[in-house]
């Protein structure tokens, strides 16, 4: 699935074009907010960098998938956060000549969570890497990365996928169209999230939660109840599902259908704008301060405000 998707990204097109021209940059930063896709995308991009254009490419691809290709190292080596020990290992290996390939590739995944000390240790290598070394950095967001790191890499953004694209990729695998649509609406442009929501039934659960929020949440006391019900829902997926429900209600209002739960057109427009703002805040916050109760309270406030006006 990800092989098909990554080929349509700007990151793939830029890196593959530069590879063909023999003009690979020494360091790339790929920013992809899709937590499901980041590592698979990085693996597909690593293959582009390491492929040699012969029969051995299939073997290279299989080894990269297993994190076992001798001239490509993935970090963190252990755990989920890039530490100084990872950068020490990377720096020491940059002075080892490639064994099979012309390029020695280092891939750092989740760099937005790398410690400041680790990032600082990486600066000199980013600025003056040994010949034949390419560093591929993947991050869910820019925030969390030092400005000194950002100034030394070629940054490529990978935007969320359109609903149509996710649908085209998953429709053959996901036969229940209604469940798939629920999953896509809640996936925030992530094919991986849509598939996970579809396969474990979470899309139906989230859809039901959102509909109940609009129907039953009338005060701050109700907010507390729904915060508990939401539990550990991914806040991005919840906001995306709330936006989808708001859009549906707005479309009904345009055709003259009165909202059964008392939301005016003005309230729905205001809620949609508020949710968009909160979605941006989540996307660009290194330490997400946004909470589910804050999102739900904003819906209650807007509904009340427009009922009084």
Secondary structure, 3 states (H helix, E strand, C coil): CHHHHHCCCHHHHHHHHHHHCCCCCCEEEEEECCCCCHHHHHHHHHHHHHCCCCCCHHHHHHHHHCCCCCCEEEECCCCCCCCHHHHHHHHHHCCCCCCCCCCEEEEEECHHHCCHHHHHHHHHHHHCCCCCEEEEEEECCCCCCCHHHHCCCEEEEECCCCHHHHHHHHCCCCCCHHHHHHHHHHCCCCHHHHHHHHHCCHHHHHHHHHHHHHHHCCCHHHHHHHHHHHCCCCHHHHHHHHHHHHHHHHHHHHCCCCCCCCCCHHHHHHHHHHHHHHHHHHHCCCCCCCCHHHHHHHHHHHHHHHHHC
